Amino acid sequence: MNTGDLVNYEARGIFSYTSERYASPGIILSICKNERNKVHDVAEVYWSDGNVTHEHMCYLELVKRSMNV
């Protein structure tokens, strides 16, 4: 994922209830890279309700483009 990508918040398993807290989709504003462990990269996301949060990349899912656009 990159800055400017459209994403949804997607938590699975025991954290699936947290998906209700986010107004997907959102746009990645910036990414803070962790060179030692990419699982811990963090994205600053602007959500469709106007909130901005910092999320681990593992909880973000890229919105796929429609072929009909």
C-alpha positions in Angstrom: 0.0 0.0 0.0 1.0 3.6 -0.7 0.2 7.1 0.2 -3.1 8.1 -1.5 -4.5 4.6 -1.6 -8.2 4.0 -0.7 -8.5 1.5 2.1 -11.0 -0.2 4.4 -10.4 -1.1 8.0 -10.5 -4.9 8.3 -9.8 -6.6 11.6 -10.3 -10.3 11.9 -10.7 -12.8 14.8 -10.9 -11.5 18.3 -10.5 -7.9 17.0 -13.3 -8.0 14.4 -15.6 -5.9 16.7 -13.3 -2.9 16.1 -14.3 -2.6 12.5 -17.6 -0.9 13.6 -15.5 2.1 14.9 -14.3 3.1 11.4 -16.1 4.9 8.6 -14.6 3.1 5.7 -13.3 3.8 3.2 -10.3 6.0 4.1 -7.3 7.5 2.3 -3.7 6.9 3.4 -2.1 10.2 4.2 1.3 9.0 5.2 3.1 5.8 6.1 5.7 5.4 8.9 7.9 2.5 7.9 9.5 0.1 10.4 12.6 -1.2 8.7 13.0 -4.2 11.1 9.4 -5.6 10.9 7.0 -4.5 8.1 4.1 -6.0 10.2 4.5 -2.9 12.4 4.3 -0.3 9.6 1.8 2.4 10.6 -0.4 4.4 8.2 -2.1 7.8 9.0 -5.6 7.4 7.5 -8.2 10.1 6.8 -11.6 8.3 7.1 -14.9 9.2 5.3 -16.3 10.6 8.6 -13.5 13.2 8.8 -11.5 11.4 11.5 -7.8 10.8 11.2 -6.2 7.8 12.9 -2.9 5.9 12.9 -3.4 2.2 12.1 -1.1 -0.8 11.7 -1.0 -1.8 8.0 -2.2 -5.3 8.9 -5.6 -3.9 9.6 -6.0 -2.1 6.3 -7.3 -3.6 3.1 -6.8 -2.0 -0.2 -10.1 -1.1 -2.0 -10.0 -2.8 -5.4 -10.7 -0.9 -8.6 -13.9 -1.6 -10.5 -13.3 -2.8 -14.1 -16.4 -0.9 -15.2 -15.0 2.6 -14.4 
